[in-house]
Amino acid sequence: MIPGPLQTRAYITAVLTSLTRRRSIPDDIDDAVQIRVDKQTIINTGDRQFAVLLEENVLRHPIGGPETMAGQLGHLLTAGTLPSVSVGIIPLDADRSSLWPVEWLCR
């Protein structure tokens, strides 16, 4: 998924709508969307720096349909021009043959 501070209102709405349907939880989506949108000011205030690294499949698996995803992609492109935000994409065809997952043992 796209990280919260970079989600559009439509993307947030689609995500929360899906969650409320799947989990049969109360529909207070409008309030929750507004809260998330309000929190996004963090990328424009202060001297924080954000580095966002996404896998290409996040952009290829639509949430909310083509119009929502087109708006989300445009928003990512705009956010990437902010001085506080760096956006990187790992392409689908990236060679991962030298990368192996680290397994953690819990005791």
Phi and psi in radians as a Rosetta constraint file:
Dihedral C 1 N 2 CA 2 C 2 CIRCULARHARMONIC -1.214 0.35
Dihedral N 2 CA 2 C 2 N 3 CIRCULARHARMONIC 2.377 0.35
Dihedral C 2 N 3 CA 3 C 3 CIRCULARHARMONIC -1.084 0.35
Dihedral N 3 CA 3 C 3 N 4 CIRCULARHARMONIC 2.515 0.35
Dihedral C 3 N 4 CA 4 C 4 CIRCULARHARMONIC -0.805 0.35
Dihedral N 4 CA 4 C 4 N 5 CIRCULARHARMONIC -0.848 0.35
Dihedral C 4 N 5 CA 5 C 5 CIRCULARHARMONIC -1.125 0.35
Dihedral N 5 CA 5 C 5 N 6 CIRCULARHARMONIC -0.233 0.35
Dihedral C 5 N 6 CA 6 C 6 CIRCULARHARMONIC -1.944 0.35
Dihedral N 6 CA 6 C 6 N 7 CIRCULARHARMONIC 0.144 0.35
Dihedral C 6 N 7 CA 7 C 7 CIRCULARHARMONIC -1.432 0.35
Dihedral N 7 CA 7 C 7 N 8 CIRCULARHARMONIC 2.504 0.35
Dihedral C 7 N 8 CA 8 C 8 CIRCULARHARMONIC -1.410 0.35
Dihedral N 8 CA 8 C 8 N 9 CIRCULARHARMONIC 2.875 0.35
Dihedral C 8 N 9 CA 9 C 9 CIRCULARHARMONIC -1.008 0.35
Dihedral N 9 CA 9 C 9 N 10 CIRCULARHARMONIC -0.741 0.35
Dihedral C 9 N 10 CA 10 C 10 CIRCULARHARMONIC -1.148 0.35
Dihedral N 10 CA 10 C 10 N 11 CIRCULARHARMONIC -0.699 0.35
Dihedral C 10 N 11 CA 11 C 11 CIRCULARHARMONIC -1.126 0.35
Dihedral N 11 CA 11 C 11 N 12 CIRCULARHARMONIC -0.817 0.35
Dihedral C 11 N 12 CA 12 C 12 CIRCULARHARMONIC -1.021 0.35
Dihedral N 12 CA 12 C 12 N 13 CIRCULARHARMONIC -0.803 0.35
Dihedral C 12 N 13 CA 13 C 13 CIRCULARHARMONIC -1.045 0.35
Dihedral N 13 CA 13 C 13 N 14 CIRCULARHARMONIC -0.762 0.35
Dihedral C 13 N 14 CA 14 C 14 CIRCULARHARMONIC -1.107 0.35
Dihedral N 14 CA 14 C 14 N 15 CIRCULARHARMONIC -0.755 0.35
Dihedral C 14 N 15 CA 15 C 15 CIRCULARHARMONIC -1.100 0.35
Dihedral N 15 CA 15 C 15 N 16 CIRCULARHARMONIC -0.864 0.35
Dihedral C 15 N 16 CA 16 C 16 CIRCULARHARMONIC -1.199 0.35
Dihedral N 16 CA 16 C 16 N 17 CIRCULARHARMONIC -0.614 0.35
Dihedral C 16 N 17 CA 17 C 17 CIRCULARHARMONIC -1.088 0.35
Dihedral N 17 CA 17 C 17 N 18 CIRCULARHARMONIC -0.778 0.35
Dihedral C 17 N 18 CA 18 C 18 CIRCULARHARMONIC -1.064 0.35
Dihedral N 18 CA 18 C 18 N 19 CIRCULARHARMONIC -0.764 0.35
Dihedral C 18 N 19 CA 19 C 19 CIRCULARHARMONIC -1.121 0.35
Dihedral N 19 CA 19 C 19 N 20 CIRCULARHARMONIC -0.756 0.35
Dihedral C 19 N 20 CA 20 C 20 CIRCULARHARMONIC -1.150 0.35
Dihedral N 20 CA 20 C 20 N 21 CIRCULARHARMONIC -0.594 0.35
Dihedral C 20 N 21 CA 21 C 21 CIRCULARHARMONIC -1.239 0.35
Dihedral N 21 CA 21 C 21 N 22 CIRCULARHARMONIC -0.767 0.35
Dihedral C 21 N 22 CA 22 C 22 CIRCULARHARMONIC -1.200 0.35
Dihedral N 22 CA 22 C 22 N 23 CIRCULARHARMONIC -0.629 0.35
Dihedral C 22 N 23 CA 23 C 23 CIRCULARHARMONIC -1.812 0.35
Dihedral N 23 CA 23 C 23 N 24 CIRCULARHARMONIC 0.045 0.35
Dihedral C 23 N 24 CA 24 C 24 CIRCULARHARMONIC 0.888 0.35
Dihedral N 24 CA 24 C 24 N 25 CIRCULARHARMONIC 0.903 0.35
Dihedral C 24 N 25 CA 25 C 25 CIRCULARHARMONIC -1.889 0.35
Dihedral N 25 CA 25 C 25 N 26 CIRCULARHARMONIC 2.837 0.35
Dihedral C 25 N 26 CA 26 C 26 CIRCULARHARMONIC -0.996 0.35
Dihedral N 26 CA 26 C 26 N 27 CIRCULARHARMONIC 2.552 0.35
Dihedral C 26 N 27 CA 27 C 27 CIRCULARHARMONIC -1.611 0.35
Dihedral N 27 CA 27 C 27 N 28 CIRCULARHARMONIC 1.530 0.35
Dihedral C 27 N 28 CA 28 C 28 CIRCULARHARMONIC -2.072 0.35
Dihedral N 28 CA 28 C 28 N 29 CIRCULARHARMONIC 0.700 0.35
Dihedral C 28 N 29 CA 29 C 29 CIRCULARHARMONIC -1.051 0.35
Dihedral N 29 CA 29 C 29 N 30 CIRCULARHARMONIC -0.777 0.35
Dihedral C 29 N 30 CA 30 C 30 CIRCULARHARMONIC -0.995 0.35
Dihedral N 30 CA 30 C 30 N 31 CIRCULARHARMONIC -0.786 0.35
Dihedral C 30 N 31 CA 31 C 31 CIRCULARHARMONIC -1.154 0.35
Dihedral N 31 CA 31 C 31 N 32 CIRCULARHARMONIC -0.750 0.35
Dihedral C 31 N 32 CA 32 C 32 CIRCULARHARMONIC -1.138 0.35
Dihedral N 32 CA 32 C 32 N 33 CIRCULARHARMONIC -0.703 0.35
Dihedral C 32 N 33 CA 33 C 33 CIRCULARHARMONIC -1.077 0.35
Dihedral N 33 CA 33 C 33 N 34 CIRCULARHARMONIC -0.794 0.35
Dihedral C 33 N 34 CA 34 C 34 CIRCULARHARMONIC -1.087 0.35
Dihedral N 34 CA 34 C 34 N 35 CIRCULARHARMONIC -0.694 0.35
Dihedral C 34 N 35 CA 35 C 35 CIRCULARHARMONIC -1.073 0.35
Dihedral N 35 CA 35 C 35 N 36 CIRCULARHARMONIC -0.780 0.35
Dihedral C 35 N 36 CA 36 C 36 CIRCULARHARMONIC -1.129 0.35
Dihedral N 36 CA 36 C 36 N 37 CIRCULARHARMONIC -0.721 0.35
Dihedral C 36 N 37 CA 37 C 37 CIRCULARHARMONIC -1.107 0.35
Dihedral N 37 CA 37 C 37 N 38 CIRCULARHARMONIC -0.755 0.35
Dihedral C 37 N 38 CA 38 C 38 CIRCULARHARMONIC -1.055 0.35
Dihedral N 38 CA 38 C 38 N 39 CIRCULARHARMONIC -0.625 0.35
Dihedral C 38 N 39 CA 39 C 39 CIRCULARHARMONIC -1.228 0.35
Dihedral N 39 CA 39 C 39 N 40 CIRCULARHARMONIC -0.294 0.35
Dihedral C 39 N 40 CA 40 C 40 CIRCULARHARMONIC -1.227 0.35
Dihedral N 40 CA 40 C 40 N 41 CIRCULARHARMONIC -0.174 0.35
Dihedral C 40 N 41 CA 41 C 41 CIRCULARHARMONIC -1.087 0.35
Dihedral N 41 CA 41 C 41 N 42 CIRCULARHARMONIC -0.280 0.35
Dihedral C 41 N 42 CA 42 C 42 CIRCULARHARMONIC -1.004 0.35
Dihedral N 42 CA 42 C 42 N 43 CIRCULARHARMONIC -0.529 0.35
Dihedral C 42 N 43 CA 43 C 43 CIRCULARHARMONIC -1.359 0.35
Dihedral N 43 CA 43 C 43 N 44 CIRCULARHARMONIC -0.219 0.35
Dihedral C 43 N 44 CA 44 C 44 CIRCULARHARMONIC -1.925 0.35
Dihedral N 44 CA 44 C 44 N 45 CIRCULARHARMONIC -0.042 0.35
Dihedral C 44 N 45 CA 45 C 45 CIRCULARHARMONIC -2.115 0.35
Dihedral N 45 CA 45 C 45 N 46 CIRCULARHARMONIC 2.674 0.35
Dihedral C 45 N 46 CA 46 C 46 CIRCULARHARMONIC 1.266 0.35
Dihedral N 46 CA 46 C 46 N 47 CIRCULARHARMONIC -2.933 0.35
Dihedral C 46 N 47 CA 47 C 47 CIRCULARHARMONIC -1.948 0.35
Dihedral N 47 CA 47 C 47 N 48 CIRCULARHARMONIC 0.522 0.35
Dihedral C 47 N 48 CA 48 C 48 CIRCULARHARMONIC -1.313 0.35
Dihedral N 48 CA 48 C 48 N 49 CIRCULARHARMONIC 2.636 0.35
Dihedral C 48 N 49 CA 49 C 49 CIRCULARHARMONIC -2.114 0.35
Dihedral N 49 CA 49 C 49 N 50 CIRCULARHARMONIC 2.396 0.35
Dihedral C 49 N 50 CA 50 C 50 CIRCULARHARMONIC -2.124 0.35
Dihedral N 50 CA 50 C 50 N 51 CIRCULARHARMONIC 2.200 0.35
Dihedral C 50 N 51 CA 51 C 51 CIRCULARHARMONIC -1.971 0.35
Dihedral N 51 CA 51 C 51 N 52 CIRCULARHARMONIC 2.049 0.35
Dihedral C 51 N 52 CA 52 C 52 CIRCULARHARMONIC -1.995 0.35
Dihedral N 52 CA 52 C 52 N 53 CIRCULARHARMONIC 2.153 0.35
Dihedral C 52 N 53 CA 53 C 53 CIRCULARHARMONIC -2.085 0.35
Dihedral N 53 CA 53 C 53 N 54 CIRCULARHARMONIC 2.047 0.35
Dihedral C 53 N 54 CA 54 C 54 CIRCULARHARMONIC -2.022 0.35
Dihedral N 54 CA 54 C 54 N 55 CIRCULARHARMONIC 2.572 0.35
Dihedral C 54 N 55 CA 55 C 55 CIRCULARHARMONIC -1.484 0.35
Dihedral N 55 CA 55 C 55 N 56 CIRCULARHARMONIC 2.524 0.35
Dihedral C 55 N 56 CA 56 C 56 CIRCULARHARMONIC -0.970 0.35
Dihedral N 56 CA 56 C 56 N 57 CIRCULARHARMONIC -0.564 0.35
Dihedral C 56 N 57 CA 57 C 57 CIRCULARHARMONIC -1.085 0.35
Dihedral N 57 CA 57 C 57 N 58 CIRCULARHARMONIC -0.402 0.35
Dihedral C 57 N 58 CA 58 C 58 CIRCULARHARMONIC -1.075 0.35
Dihedral N 58 CA 58 C 58 N 59 CIRCULARHARMONIC -0.611 0.35
Dihedral C 58 N 59 CA 59 C 59 CIRCULARHARMONIC -1.467 0.35
Dihedral N 59 CA 59 C 59 N 60 CIRCULARHARMONIC -0.322 0.35
Dihedral C 59 N 60 CA 60 C 60 CIRCULARHARMONIC -1.662 0.35
Dihedral N 60 CA 60 C 60 N 61 CIRCULARHARMONIC -0.229 0.35
Dihedral C 60 N 61 CA 61 C 61 CIRCULARHARMONIC -1.864 0.35
Dihedral N 61 CA 61 C 61 N 62 CIRCULARHARMONIC 1.683 0.35
Dihedral C 61 N 62 CA 62 C 62 CIRCULARHARMONIC -1.138 0.35
Dihedral N 62 CA 62 C 62 N 63 CIRCULARHARMONIC 2.478 0.35
Dihedral C 62 N 63 CA 63 C 63 CIRCULARHARMONIC -2.098 0.35
Dihedral N 63 CA 63 C 63 N 64 CIRCULARHARMONIC 2.076 0.35
Dihedral C 63 N 64 CA 64 C 64 CIRCULARHARMONIC 1.557 0.35
Dihedral N 64 CA 64 C 64 N 65 CIRCULARHARMONIC 0.051 0.35
Dihedral C 64 N 65 CA 65 C 65 CIRCULARHARMONIC 1.621 0.35
Dihedral N 65 CA 65 C 65 N 66 CIRCULARHARMONIC 3.027 0.35
Dihedral C 65 N 66 CA 66 C 66 CIRCULARHARMONIC -1.044 0.35
Dihedral N 66 CA 66 C 66 N 67 CIRCULARHARMONIC -0.717 0.35
Dihedral C 66 N 67 CA 67 C 67 CIRCULARHARMONIC -1.149 0.35
Dihedral N 67 CA 67 C 67 N 68 CIRCULARHARMONIC -0.745 0.35
Dihedral C 67 N 68 CA 68 C 68 CIRCULARHARMONIC -1.096 0.35
Dihedral N 68 CA 68 C 68 N 69 CIRCULARHARMONIC -0.769 0.35
Dihedral C 68 N 69 CA 69 C 69 CIRCULARHARMONIC -1.205 0.35
Dihedral N 69 CA 69 C 69 N 70 CIRCULARHARMONIC -0.628 0.35
Dihedral C 69 N 70 CA 70 C 70 CIRCULARHARMONIC -1.100 0.35
Dihedral N 70 CA 70 C 70 N 71 CIRCULARHARMONIC -0.756 0.35
Dihedral C 70 N 71 CA 71 C 71 CIRCULARHARMONIC -1.126 0.35
Dihedral N 71 CA 71 C 71 N 72 CIRCULARHARMONIC -0.674 0.35
Dihedral C 71 N 72 CA 72 C 72 CIRCULARHARMONIC -1.154 0.35
Dihedral N 72 CA 72 C 72 N 73 CIRCULARHARMONIC -0.746 0.35
Dihedral C 72 N 73 CA 73 C 73 CIRCULARHARMONIC -1.104 0.35
Dihedral N 73 CA 73 C 73 N 74 CIRCULARHARMONIC -0.755 0.35
Dihedral C 73 N 74 CA 74 C 74 CIRCULARHARMONIC -1.049 0.35
Dihedral N 74 CA 74 C 74 N 75 CIRCULARHARMONIC -0.697 0.35
Dihedral C 74 N 75 CA 75 C 75 CIRCULARHARMONIC -1.139 0.35
Dihedral N 75 CA 75 C 75 N 76 CIRCULARHARMONIC -0.715 0.35
Dihedral C 75 N 76 CA 76 C 76 CIRCULARHARMONIC -1.081 0.35
Dihedral N 76 CA 76 C 76 N 77 CIRCULARHARMONIC -0.725 0.35
Dihedral C 76 N 77 CA 77 C 77 CIRCULARHARMONIC -1.095 0.35
Dihedral N 77 CA 77 C 77 N 78 CIRCULARHARMONIC -0.720 0.35
Dihedral C 77 N 78 CA 78 C 78 CIRCULARHARMONIC -1.180 0.35
Dihedral N 78 CA 78 C 78 N 79 CIRCULARHARMONIC -0.793 0.35
Dihedral C 78 N 79 CA 79 C 79 CIRCULARHARMONIC -1.072 0.35
Dihedral N 79 CA 79 C 79 N 80 CIRCULARHARMONIC -0.603 0.35
Dihedral C 79 N 80 CA 80 C 80 CIRCULARHARMONIC -1.144 0.35
Dihedral N 80 CA 80 C 80 N 81 CIRCULARHARMONIC -0.275 0.35
Dihedral C 80 N 81 CA 81 C 81 CIRCULARHARMONIC -1.560 0.35
Dihedral N 81 CA 81 C 81 N 82 CIRCULARHARMONIC -0.158 0.35
Dihedral C 81 N 82 CA 82 C 82 CIRCULARHARMONIC -1.197 0.35
Dihedral N 82 CA 82 C 82 N 83 CIRCULARHARMONIC 2.505 0.35
Dihedral C 82 N 83 CA 83 C 83 CIRCULARHARMONIC -1.096 0.35
Dihedral N 83 CA 83 C 83 N 84 CIRCULARHARMONIC -0.410 0.35
Dihedral C 83 N 84 CA 84 C 84 CIRCULARHARMONIC -1.614 0.35
Dihedral N 84 CA 84 C 84 N 85 CIRCULARHARMONIC -0.049 0.35
Dihedral C 84 N 85 CA 85 C 85 CIRCULARHARMONIC -2.211 0.35
Dihedral N 85 CA 85 C 85 N 86 CIRCULARHARMONIC 2.297 0.35
Dihedral C 85 N 86 CA 86 C 86 CIRCULARHARMONIC -2.090 0.35
Dihedral N 86 CA 86 C 86 N 87 CIRCULARHARMONIC 2.267 0.35
Dihedral C 86 N 87 CA 87 C 87 CIRCULARHARMONIC -2.082 0.35
Dihedral N 87 CA 87 C 87 N 88 CIRCULARHARMONIC 2.255 0.35
Dihedral C 87 N 88 CA 88 C 88 CIRCULARHARMONIC -2.196 0.35
Dihedral N 88 CA 88 C 88 N 89 CIRCULARHARMONIC 2.617 0.35
Dihedral C 88 N 89 CA 89 C 89 CIRCULARHARMONIC -2.165 0.35
Dihedral N 89 CA 89 C 89 N 90 CIRCULARHARMONIC 2.242 0.35
Dihedral C 89 N 90 CA 90 C 90 CIRCULARHARMONIC -1.552 0.35
Dihedral N 90 CA 90 C 90 N 91 CIRCULARHARMONIC 2.026 0.35
Dihedral C 90 N 91 CA 91 C 91 CIRCULARHARMONIC -1.180 0.35
Dihedral N 91 CA 91 C 91 N 92 CIRCULARHARMONIC 2.672 0.35
Dihedral C 91 N 92 CA 92 C 92 CIRCULARHARMONIC -0.999 0.35
Dihedral N 92 CA 92 C 92 N 93 CIRCULARHARMONIC -0.610 0.35
Dihedral C 92 N 93 CA 93 C 93 CIRCULARHARMONIC -1.616 0.35
Dihedral N 93 CA 93 C 93 N 94 CIRCULARHARMONIC 0.312 0.35
Dihedral C 93 N 94 CA 94 C 94 CIRCULARHARMONIC -1.097 0.35
Dihedral N 94 CA 94 C 94 N 95 CIRCULARHARMONIC 2.326 0.35
Dihedral C 94 N 95 CA 95 C 95 CIRCULARHARMONIC -1.299 0.35
Dihedral N 95 CA 95 C 95 N 96 CIRCULARHARMONIC 2.038 0.35
Dihedral C 95 N 96 CA 96 C 96 CIRCULARHARMONIC -1.972 0.35
Dihedral N 96 CA 96 C 96 N 97 CIRCULARHARMONIC 0.270 0.35
Dihedral C 96 N 97 CA 97 C 97 CIRCULARHARMONIC -1.101 0.35
Dihedral N 97 CA 97 C 97 N 98 CIRCULARHARMONIC -0.432 0.35
Dihedral C 97 N 98 CA 98 C 98 CIRCULARHARMONIC -1.621 0.35
Dihedral N 98 CA 98 C 98 N 99 CIRCULARHARMONIC -0.003 0.35
Dihedral C 98 N 99 CA 99 C 99 CIRCULARHARMONIC -1.836 0.35
Dihedral N 99 CA 99 C 99 N 100 CIRCULARHARMONIC 2.196 0.35
Dihedral C 99 N 100 CA 100 C 100 CIRCULARHARMONIC -2.143 0.35
Dihedral N 100 CA 100 C 100 N 101 CIRCULARHARMONIC 2.443 0.35
Dihedral C 100 N 101 CA 101 C 101 CIRCULARHARMONIC -1.153 0.35
Dihedral N 101 CA 101 C 101 N 102 CIRCULARHARMONIC 2.499 0.35
Dihedral C 101 N 102 CA 102 C 102 CIRCULARHARMONIC -1.535 0.35
Dihedral N 102 CA 102 C 102 N 103 CIRCULARHARMONIC 2.252 0.35
Dihedral C 102 N 103 CA 103 C 103 CIRCULARHARMONIC -1.712 0.35
Dihedral N 103 CA 103 C 103 N 104 CIRCULARHARMONIC 2.307 0.35
Dihedral C 103 N 104 CA 104 C 104 CIRCULARHARMONIC -1.813 0.35
Dihedral N 104 CA 104 C 104 N 105 CIRCULARHARMONIC 2.402 0.35
Dihedral C 104 N 105 CA 105 C 105 CIRCULARHARMONIC -1.825 0.35
Dihedral N 105 CA 105 C 105 N 106 CIRCULARHARMONIC 2.228 0.35
Dihedral C 105 N 106 CA 106 C 106 CIRCULARHARMONIC -1.838 0.35
Dihedral N 106 CA 106 C 106 N 107 CIRCULARHARMONIC 2.257 0.35
